[in-house]
Amino acid sequence: MFEVAISAGSAMFAGMNTTTEHDRDLAAKLRSLSIEPGALKTEPPKPHSLRRLTPRVMLVLAAAASLAAALFYGPETLQRIETALAGLSGGDLAISADRVKARASDGAAVEAVRTPTDGAKSAAALPREVTGSGYVVAPDIATVFSKYEGRIVAVEVEAGDSVVAGQVLVRLDDAGARFALRGAEIAGRAAALALEARTIELAQARSSFARSERLAGRDAMSAQALEEARTAVDKAENAALQARQDVEKAELEIDKAREQVEALIVRAPISGTVTRLDAHVGDTVLSREDSVREDESLLTITDTASLVIDADVAEANIALMRPGLSGEAVLDGFPGQPFAIAVSKIAPVVSREKGTVTLRLSLTSPPPGMRPAMAARIRLLVGEAAGVGAHHPPSSFEAPAFGLRTSG
């Protein structure tokens, strides 16, 4: 429309130039036919055609200008142009007013989208994601050793079995431990008999001393005999006290020997799942003090009810990390079953070799069948959208390919 208006204006001005040259040629011919050429005064032609055509041309040009102003300067400029044109042609502008206003509204919307401030706000409102990778970890793992040396006579569990704390796992036999218990029990009985004898001697010494005191009161016994009776009582009391201590020592030896025999029955220290079993009937195992390697243990129990994920994220994102930050994880073994996670702990040190920091993540509704050491990929929502993600985690996991964390 704008190009048509300009073309019409150009044609009109070209017509105006042609009309002027024709008038001038006519005036020159009239001067040549005049009797008194010198008295003939020519005047420039009156621009009737110009006055007649100028309002229409102005209307066309004004309509094009109003459209351009609406697109680039906004509705206020359009209102001023319409007011000015209304005085020139009245209702001629009405044919395009609605259309120009519609275009002006579209132009204003486009300008609003292009405003740098609005764009910055929109970018700030978008959620930012921090991604990483790691492994499923069991915080509670018990490696079971034998406290004393012995020979395995029974294995009560198999790998994969669920056990509870205190359940019998392995039975050992050690003849030396059994003999030591019997010897301690015999020594304990002997100490008890000795205590009984010392107690009787003490009672006799006290009785003799009481009789000596009565005789000495009637001057029937010398002072020296009375003193000897008192000394006998003191010696009997000391002997009885020593015998009582011997009994206590014997009881301690009995408890020690019994504990060693009872330790030959290996029980589960925690509840969980038997994830490794190296105990076999007939094997002779070393005591815990002599076992320095894990493969010298009997078995391993893992608490699979409290699994977590230890994942590494780039060191550059450490300022965005905080406990309670929520997100989503997916396991390589269950790629179609994402689940919610939350940061529970942040490692106090950063890996110098990898440039990463390790996060411990608690899990919500992980897929059944999840096992320790499974590879996991995570993404956490940070920024303004983190609060929303804490209650409504993303419904799908579209993470890029991650480099898996190396164990060490």
C-alpha positions in Angstrom: 0.0 0.0 0.0 2.8 2.3 0.9 4.5 1.6 -2.5 1.3 2.4 -4.4 0.9 5.7 -2.6 4.4 6.7 -3.5 3.9 5.7 -7.1 0.6 7.8 -7.3 2.4 10.8 -5.8 5.2 10.5 -8.3 2.8 10.4 -11.2 0.9 13.3 -9.9 4.0 15.5 -9.6 5.0 14.5 -13.1 1.5 15.6 -14.3 1.9 18.9 -12.6 5.2 19.5 -14.4 3.7 18.7 -17.8 0.8 21.2 -17.2 3.1 24.0 -16.4 5.2 23.6 -19.6 2.1 23.6 -21.7 0.8 26.9 -20.2 4.2 28.5 -20.9 4.1 27.4 -24.5 0.6 28.8 -24.9 1.7 32.2 -23.4 4.6 32.4 -25.8 2.3 31.8 -28.8 -0.1 34.5 -27.6 2.8 37.0 -27.3 3.8 36.4 -30.9 0.3 37.2 -32.1 -0.1 40.3 -30.0 -0.1 43.8 -31.7 1.9 45.2 -28.9 4.1 42.5 -27.7 5.8 44.7 -25.3 2.6 45.6 -23.4 1.6 41.9 -23.0 2.3 40.7 -19.5 2.3 37.1 -18.9 1.5 35.6 -15.5 2.3 32.1 -14.4 -0.7 29.8 -14.7 -2.8 29.5 -11.6 -2.2 26.1 -10.0 -5.9 25.1 -10.2 -5.1 21.5 -11.0 -2.5 21.5 -8.2 -5.0 22.7 -5.7 -7.5 20.2 -7.1 -5.2 17.2 -6.9 -3.1 18.1 -3.9 -5.7 17.0 -1.2 -6.0 13.6 -2.7 -2.3 13.1 -3.0 -1.9 14.4 0.5 -4.5 11.9 1.7 -2.7 9.0 0.0 0.7 10.0 1.3 -0.8 10.7 4.8 -2.3 7.2 4.9 1.0 5.6 4.0 2.8 7.8 6.6 0.2 6.9 9.3 0.8 3.2 8.6 4.5 3.6 8.9 4.1 5.7 12.1 1.8 3.1 13.6 4.4 0.4 12.9 7.4 2.2 14.2 6.2 4.9 16.6 3.1 3.4 18.3 -0.6 4.2 18.8 0.0 7.8 20.1 1.6 9.0 16.9 -1.2 7.3 14.9 -3.8 9.3 16.9 -2.1 12.6 16.2 -1.9 11.8 12.4 -5.5 10.9 12.3 -6.5 14.2 14.0 -4.5 16.2 11.5 -5.9 14.3 8.5 -9.4 14.6 9.7 -9.3 18.4 9.1 -8.2 17.9 5.5 -10.6 15.3 4.1 -13.2 14.4 6.7 -14.3 10.8 6.1 -11.8 9.8 3.5 -9.5 8.4 6.1 -12.2 6.2 7.6 -11.6 3.5 5.0 -8.3 2.5 6.5 -8.5 3.6 10.2 -9.5 0.2 11.6 -6.9 -1.6 9.4 -4.1 0.8 10.5 -5.1 0.4 14.2 -4.9 -3.4 13.8 -1.5 -3.1 12.3 -0.4 -0.7 15.0 -1.4 -3.2 17.7 0.5 -5.9 16.0 3.5 -3.6 15.7 3.3 -2.8 19.4 3.2 -6.5 20.3 6.3 -7.1 18.1 8.1 -4.3 19.8 7.2 -5.6 23.2 8.7 -9.0 22.4 11.9 -7.3 21.1 12.4 -5.2 24.2 15.7 -6.2 25.8 14.3 -5.9 29.4 11.5 -8.3 28.8 13.8 -10.8 27.1 16.1 -10.7 30.1 13.2 -11.4 32.5 12.1 -14.3 30.4 15.6 -15.8 30.3 15.9 -15.4 34.1 12.6 -17.2 34.6 13.7 -20.2 32.6 14.9 -23.2 34.9 18.6 -23.9 34.8 19.7 -27.5 35.1 22.9 -28.9 36.6 23.7 -32.4 35.3 26.1 -35.0 36.6 26.7 -38.8 36.9 27.4 -41.2 39.6 26.5 -44.6 41.2 24.0 -46.1 43.6 25.7 -46.5 47.0 24.7 -48.3 50.1 25.8 -46.2 53.2 25.4 -49.2 55.5 27.6 -52.1 54.5 28.9 -54.7 57.0 31.8 -56.9 56.1 31.6 -59.9 58.5 34.8 -61.5 59.8 35.3 -64.2 62.4 36.4 -62.8 65.7 38.4 -65.9 66.5 40.1 -68.6 64.5 38.1 -71.6 63.8 36.8 -74.2 61.3 33.5 -73.6 59.5 31.1 -76.4 60.3 27.9 -74.8 58.9 26.8 -71.9 56.7 23.2 -70.9 57.4 22.7 -68.4 54.5 23.2 -67.9 50.8 24.1 -65.0 48.7 21.0 -62.8 48.1 19.2 -63.9 51.3 17.7 -61.2 53.4 18.8 -61.3 57.0 17.9 -59.5 60.3 20.3 -58.3 63.0 21.3 -61.2 65.3 20.5 -63.9 62.8 23.0 -66.9 62.7 25.1 -66.7 59.6 28.0 -69.1 60.0 29.0 -71.7 62.7 32.6 -72.4 63.6 34.2 -74.9 65.8 37.4 -74.6 67.8 38.4 -77.3 70.2 40.9 -75.1 72.0 38.1 -72.6 72.8 35.9 -75.3 74.1 38.6 -76.7 76.3 39.5 -73.2 77.6 35.9 -72.8 78.6 35.8 -76.1 80.5 39.1 -75.2 82.3 37.8 -71.8 83.3 34.6 -73.4 84.7 36.7 -75.9 86.7 38.9 -73.1 88.0 35.8 -71.1 88.9 34.4 -74.0 91.0 37.8 -74.4 92.8 37.9 -70.8 93.6 34.4 -71.0 95.0 35.4 -73.9 97.2 38.4 -72.0 98.5 36.2 -69.1 99.3 34.0 -71.4 101.4 37.0 -72.7 103.3 38.3 -69.2 104.0 34.9 -68.2 105.1 34.7 -71.1 107.6 38.2 -70.2 108.9 37.2 -66.6 109.4 34.1 -67.7 111.4 36.3 -69.9 113.6 38.8 -67.1 114.2 36.1 -64.7 115.2 34.6 -67.3 117.6 38.0 -67.9 119.3 38.6 -64.2 119.6 35.1 -63.8 121.3 35.9 -66.5 123.8 39.3 -65.1 124.5 37.7 -61.7 125.2 35.4 -63.3 127.8 38.2 -65.1 129.6 40.4 -62.0 129.6 37.5 -60.2 131.3 37.6 -62.6 134.2 41.4 -62.5 134.2 41.5 -66.1 133.0 43.6 -65.4 129.9 46.7 -63.3 129.4 46.8 -60.2 127.3 49.2 -61.9 124.9 46.8 -64.8 124.2 44.0 -62.2 123.5 46.3 -60.4 121.1 47.1 -63.6 119.2 43.3 -64.3 118.9 42.8 -60.9 117.4 45.6 -61.4 114.9 44.1 -64.7 113.8 40.8 -63.0 113.0 42.6 -60.4 110.8 44.5 -63.1 108.9 41.2 -65.1 108.3 39.5 -61.9 107.0 42.3 -61.3 104.6 42.3 -64.9 103.4 38.5 -64.8 102.9 38.9 -61.5 100.9 41.6 -63.1 98.7 39.5 -66.1 98.1 36.6 -63.8 97.1 38.8 -62.0 94.5 40.0 -65.4 93.2 36.4 -66.3 92.6 35.7 -63.1 90.7 38.8 -63.7 88.6 37.6 -67.2 87.8 34.2 -65.9 86.8 35.9 -63.4 84.5 37.9 -66.2 82.9 34.7 -68.2 82.5 33.0 -65.3 80.8 36.0 -64.8 78.4 36.1 -68.4 77.4 32.3 -68.5 77.0 32.4 -65.4 74.8 35.0 -67.0 72.6 33.0 -70.1 72.2 29.8 -68.1 71.5 31.7 -66.0 69.0 32.2 -69.2 66.9 28.5 -68.7 66.0 28.7 -65.7 63.7 25.6 -63.5 63.7 24.4 -60.7 61.4 25.5 -57.3 62.8 22.8 -55.4 60.7 19.7 -56.2 58.8 20.1 -56.3 55.0 20.9 -58.6 52.1 23.8 -60.9 51.8 25.6 -59.5 48.8 28.8 -61.5 49.0 29.5 -65.0 50.5 32.9 -66.5 50.8 32.3 -68.9 53.7 32.4 -72.6 52.9 32.0 -75.6 55.2 35.4 -77.1 56.1 37.4 -73.9 55.7 39.6 -72.7 58.5 39.3 -68.9 59.0 41.6 -66.5 60.7 40.7 -64.2 63.5 39.7 -60.6 62.8 43.0 -59.3 64.0 44.9 -61.6 61.5 42.6 -60.8 58.6 43.8 -57.7 56.8 42.1 -58.2 53.4 38.4 -58.1 52.6 38.5 -61.3 50.7 39.5 -63.0 53.9 36.1 -62.2 55.4 33.2 -64.5 55.6 30.5 -62.5 53.8 29.1 -59.0 53.2 25.7 -57.6 54.2 24.3 -54.6 52.5 21.3 -52.5 53.8 19.5 -52.2 50.5 16.6 -50.4 52.2 18.6 -47.1 52.5 20.3 -46.8 49.1 21.5 -43.3 48.0 23.3 -41.9 44.9 26.8 -40.4 45.0 27.1 -38.2 41.9 29.7 -35.8 40.7 28.9 -32.3 39.2 31.3 -29.8 37.8 33.2 -27.6 40.3 31.9 -24.5 38.5 28.4 -25.3 39.8 29.3 -25.6 43.5 28.0 -22.1 44.3 24.5 -23.3 43.2 24.5 -26.4 45.3 22.7 -26.6 48.7 21.1 -29.3 50.8 17.4 -29.8 49.8 18.0 -29.0 46.1 15.7 -31.3 44.1 15.9 -32.9 40.8 15.6 -36.1 38.9 17.7 -39.2 38.3 17.6 -42.1 35.9 19.5 -45.4 36.1 21.2 -47.0 33.1 19.5 -50.2 34.1 16.1 -48.6 34.1 16.2 -45.9 31.5 12.5 -45.4 31.3 11.8 -45.0 35.0 13.0 -41.6 36.3 12.5 -40.8 39.9 12.9 -37.8 42.2 16.1 -37.0 44.2 17.2 -34.4 46.7 20.6 -33.2 47.8 21.3 -34.4 51.4 25.0 -33.8 51.7 27.8 -32.0 49.8 31.4 -33.4 49.9 33.7 -31.1 51.9 36.5 -31.4 49.4 36.7 -31.1 45.6 38.4 -33.6 43.4 41.5 -32.0 42.1 42.0 -34.6 39.3 38.4 -34.4 37.9 37.4 -30.9 38.9 34.1 -32.1 40.4 32.4 -32.1 43.7 30.5 -35.2 45.0 26.8 -34.9 46.1 25.0 -37.4 48.2 21.4 -37.6 47.0 18.4 -39.1 48.8 15.9 -41.0 46.6 12.1 -41.0 46.4 10.3 -43.9 44.9 13.2 -45.5 43.0 12.5 -48.3 40.6 12.2 -51.8 42.1 15.2 -53.9 41.6 17.7 -51.0 42.1 21.1 -52.4 43.3 24.3 -50.9 44.6 26.9 -49.8 42.1 24.3 -49.1 39.3 25.3 -46.2 37.1 23.0 -43.1 37.4 22.6 -39.8 35.6 21.1 -36.8 37.4 19.9 -33.3 36.8 19.1 -30.7 39.4 16.9 -27.6 39.1 18.6 -24.4 40.3 17.7 -20.7 40.2 14.2 -19.4 40.5 12.6 -22.6 39.3 14.3 -24.7 42.0 11.5 -24.2 44.5 8.9 -25.3 42.0 10.9 -28.4 41.0 11.2 -29.4 44.7 7.4 -30.1 44.7 6.9 -31.0 41.1 9.9 -32.7 39.6 10.1 -33.0 35.8 8.1 -35.8 34.3 10.6 -36.9 31.8 14.4 -37.3 31.7 16.1 -35.9 28.6 19.7 -35.7 29.8 22.6 -35.6 27.4 25.3 -38.2 27.3 27.3 -38.0 30.5 30.8 -39.2 31.4 30.5 -41.7 34.2 32.3 -41.2 37.4 35.3 -43.5 38.0 35.4 -45.2 41.3 38.4 -44.7 43.6 
